[in-house]
């Protein structure tokens, strides 16, 4: 099912503070005959929630600053629902709710689960099914470099100005990337084979850069921020943080919307092997990064 919800978190005389969740999550357990609900839980994930307060427009005020706010918004059943009508295997009515509203005296069988998976794994499977780009693991910034060092791979990093409303690597102009190149089979295959991927926020890297307790992490963040241009920058770098290739999302979308004969740069020329110019160009971007890194990754 699909839900669109909006919550008013303030009351007069305070300014309006509207909250529109970008995601609900939870689960529902139905009986085999779908006659009743055994268990139900619906919630707004509260990990790293960022809210934009929308201030009073009649007073000339616009959107307020982004604010991280801890929320607990959850609905959970306290027990199984009771069916209003009970049918037998042939569909005949065995019992029904009393006209006075008294529920049917119903005995629920105990559920014995024969197999189960952890909640995190279930959520990951659902994410991959809904968002194919999640077939590539996007690691935290510093963890990505540690993994790249251990596996002798390049880091494919996406640096964003702001966090998207759902767990995606790119918002805004990058949404086109997520829905095209980052979920295309050739890109997924190459990223999984030759790169360690990560996505980060500018604010996070600025904090990491200013933290002098870990000079290595500070240096990695500094090298990234030096190449960043608003709103999204795709970066390829060595395990030591050296940037060997990068491209801005807006520029990428601009050149892939042009006719092939109008593209001057040989670095981002089109290939005839793919119908989608975005996929072809991003694939060439990744391959160019691998080519430039060869002298540094030789055993």
C-alpha positions in Angstrom: 0.0 0.0 0.0 1.0 3.6 -0.4 0.8 6.3 2.2 1.0 10.1 1.9 1.1 11.7 5.4 1.7 15.2 6.8 2.1 16.0 10.4 1.9 19.4 12.2 4.5 19.3 15.0 3.8 22.7 16.4 0.7 24.3 17.8 -0.3 28.0 17.8 1.1 30.5 18.7 4.3 28.8 17.4 5.0 28.9 13.7 3.8 25.9 11.7 6.3 23.0 11.6 5.1 20.5 9.0 6.7 17.1 8.7 6.1 14.9 5.6 7.9 11.5 6.1 9.7 10.3 3.0 9.4 6.7 4.2 7.3 4.4 6.4 8.4 1.0 7.3 7.0 -2.0 9.3 5.3 -5.3 8.7 2.0 -7.0 8.7 1.3 -10.7 9.5 -2.0 -12.1 8.0 -3.7 -15.4 8.6 -3.5 -17.9 5.8 -7.1 -17.3 4.8 -6.7 -13.5 5.2 -9.6 -13.3 7.6 -7.7 -11.4 10.3 -4.4 -9.6 11.1 -2.2 -11.4 13.5 0.4 -8.7 14.0 1.0 -5.2 12.7 3.6 -2.5 13.1 4.0 0.8 11.1 6.7 3.4 11.9 8.7 6.3 10.6 12.4 5.4 10.7 14.0 7.7 13.1 17.7 7.2 12.2 19.3 10.5 11.2 16.0 12.4 10.6 16.5 15.8 9.1 13.5 18.2 9.1 12.9 21.5 7.3 10.6 23.8 9.3 8.2 25.6 7.0 7.7 29.0 8.6 4.7 31.3 8.3 4.5 32.5 4.6 2.1 35.3 5.4 4.7 36.9 7.6 7.3 36.8 4.8 9.1 33.8 6.2 10.3 30.9 4.1 11.8 27.5 4.9 13.9 27.4 8.0 17.3 25.7 8.3 17.7 21.9 8.2 17.3 20.5 11.7 18.1 17.0 13.0 15.2 16.0 15.2 14.7 12.7 17.1 11.1 11.4 16.6 9.2 8.3 17.7 6.2 7.9 15.4 4.9 4.4 15.5 1.7 2.4 15.4 1.7 -1.2 16.8 -1.1 -3.6 17.4 -1.6 -4.8 20.9 -3.1 -8.1 19.8 -4.6 -10.0 16.8 -7.7 -8.5 15.1 -10.9 -10.5 15.5 -12.8 -11.4 12.3 -16.4 -10.2 12.0 -17.4 -13.4 10.2 -16.0 -16.9 10.3 -16.4 -19.2 7.3 -15.7 -22.9 6.9 -13.6 -24.4 4.1 -16.7 -24.4 1.9 -17.4 -20.7 2.5 -20.4 -21.2 4.7 -20.8 -18.8 7.6 -20.0 -20.5 11.0 -20.3 -17.5 13.2 -20.6 -13.7 13.0 -20.3 -10.7 15.2 -23.3 -10.1 17.5 -25.5 -7.1 16.4 -24.7 -5.5 19.8 -21.1 -5.3 18.7 -19.8 -8.1 21.0 -16.8 -9.7 19.3 -16.7 -13.4 18.3 -15.1 -15.6 20.9 -12.2 -16.7 18.7 -9.2 -18.9 19.7 -6.0 -18.1 17.9 -3.5 -20.8 17.1 0.0 -20.2 18.2 2.4 -19.4 15.3 5.6 -21.5 15.2 8.0 -19.9 12.8 10.1 -22.5 10.9 12.4 -20.0 9.3 13.2 -16.3 9.8 15.8 -13.7 8.7 17.0 -10.7 10.7 15.2 -7.4 10.3 18.3 -5.7 8.7 18.5 -8.4 6.1 14.8 -8.1 5.3 15.1 -4.3 4.9 18.1 -4.7 2.7 16.3 -7.2 0.4 13.4 -4.9 0.1 15.7 -1.9 -0.7 17.5 -3.9 -3.4 14.1 -5.0 -4.9 12.8 -1.4 -5.0 16.1 0.4 -5.8 18.4 -1.7 -8.0 21.4 0.6 -7.5 21.6 -0.8 -3.9 23.0 -4.0 -5.5 26.2 -2.1 -5.0 27.2 -1.5 -1.3 27.8 2.1 -0.4 30.0 2.1 2.6 30.7 4.9 5.1 33.5 7.3 3.9 36.4 6.1 6.0 35.4 2.5 5.9 35.4 2.6 2.1 39.1 3.7 2.0 40.0 1.0 4.5 38.3 -1.6 2.3 39.9 -0.2 -0.9 43.3 -0.4 0.7 42.8 -4.1 1.7 41.3 -5.1 -1.7 43.6 -2.9 -3.8 40.6 -1.2 -5.5 39.7 2.3 -6.4 37.1 4.3 -4.4 34.0 5.4 -6.3 32.6 8.2 -4.2 29.5 10.4 -4.5 29.7 13.7 -2.5 26.4 15.5 -1.9 25.4 18.8 -0.5 22.3 17.5 1.4 20.9 14.2 2.5 18.0 12.8 0.5 14.7 11.9 2.2 15.2 8.2 1.7 18.4 6.2 1.9 19.7 7.0 -1.6 23.2 8.0 -2.8 22.1 11.0 -4.8 19.2 13.6 -4.5 18.0 16.4 -6.8 19.9 16.4 -10.0 21.4 13.1 -9.0 18.0 11.5 -9.0 18.4 10.9 -12.8 21.7 9.1 -12.1 20.1 6.9 -9.5 17.2 5.9 -11.8 19.5 5.4 -14.9 23.2 4.9 -14.8 23.6 3.7 -11.2 21.1 0.9 -11.7 22.2 -0.2 -15.2 23.7 -3.7 -15.4 27.0 -2.7 -17.0 27.6 0.0 -14.3 26.6 -2.3 -11.4 28.9 -5.0 -12.7 31.9 -2.7 -13.1 31.4 -1.1 -9.7 31.2 -4.4 -7.9 34.2 -5.8 -9.7 36.7 -2.9 -9.6 35.5 -0.3 -7.1 34.6 0.3 -3.4 31.7 2.7 -3.4 30.7 5.3 -0.9 28.5 8.4 -0.5 28.9 11.3 1.9 27.6 14.7 2.8 29.7 17.8 2.5 28.9 18.7 6.1 30.2 15.3 7.3 33.4 15.7 5.4 33.9 19.3 6.7 33.6 18.0 10.2 36.0 15.1 9.4 38.5 17.6 7.9 38.5 19.8 11.0 39.0 16.8 13.3 42.8 16.8 14.0 42.7 13.7 16.2 42.9 11.6 13.0 45.2 13.2 10.4 44.5 10.5 7.8 40.8 10.9 7.9 41.2 14.7 7.8 43.4 14.4 4.7 41.0 12.1 2.9 38.1 14.6 3.6 40.3 17.5 2.5 41.2 15.9 -0.9 37.5 15.2 -1.5 36.3 18.7 -0.6 38.9 20.3 -2.9 37.2 18.7 -5.9 33.6 19.3 -4.9 31.2 21.5 -6.8 27.5 21.9 -6.0 25.2 19.9 -5.8 26.7 16.4 -6.5 30.2 15.4 -7.4 31.2 11.9 -8.5 34.8 11.2 -7.6 37.2 8.3 -8.3 40.3 8.1 -6.1 43.1 5.9 -5.0 43.0 4.1 -1.6 45.3 6.9 -0.3 42.7 9.5 -1.2 44.4 11.0 -4.3 41.6 12.0 -6.7 42.4 10.8 -10.2 39.1 11.6 -11.9 35.8 13.5 -11.1 32.8 14.9 -12.7 29.9 17.1 -11.5 26.4 15.7 -11.8 25.0 18.8 -13.5 27.8 18.8 -16.1 27.3 15.0 -16.6 23.6 15.5 -17.3 24.3 18.4 -19.6 26.7 16.5 -21.8 24.6 13.4 -21.9 21.7 15.4 -23.2 23.7 16.8 -26.1 24.0 15.2 -29.5 27.2 13.0 -29.8 28.7 15.2 -32.5 28.4 18.3 -30.2 30.5 16.7 -27.4 34.0 18.1 -27.7 35.8 16.2 -24.9 37.2 12.8 -25.8 37.1 11.8 -22.2 33.3 11.9 -22.2 32.6 10.9 -25.8 29.7 8.5 -26.5 29.9 4.8 -27.3 27.7 3.1 -29.8 27.6 -0.1 -27.7 24.8 1.4 -25.5 21.5 3.0 -26.5 21.5 5.1 -23.3 24.1 7.9 -23.6 24.1 8.4 -19.8 25.1 4.8 -19.2 27.7 4.9 -21.9 29.3 8.1 -20.6 29.3 7.0 -17.0 30.9 3.7 -18.0 33.6 5.6 -19.8 34.1 7.8 -16.8 34.7 4.7 -14.6 37.0 3.1 -17.2 39.0 6.3 -17.6 39.5 6.3 -13.8 40.8 2.7 -14.0 43.1 3.6 -16.8 44.6 6.5 -14.9 45.1 4.4 -11.8 47.0 1.6 -13.5 50.5 3.0 -12.7 49.5 3.2 -9.0 47.8 -0.2 -8.6 50.5 -2.3 -10.2 51.5 -5.2 -7.9 
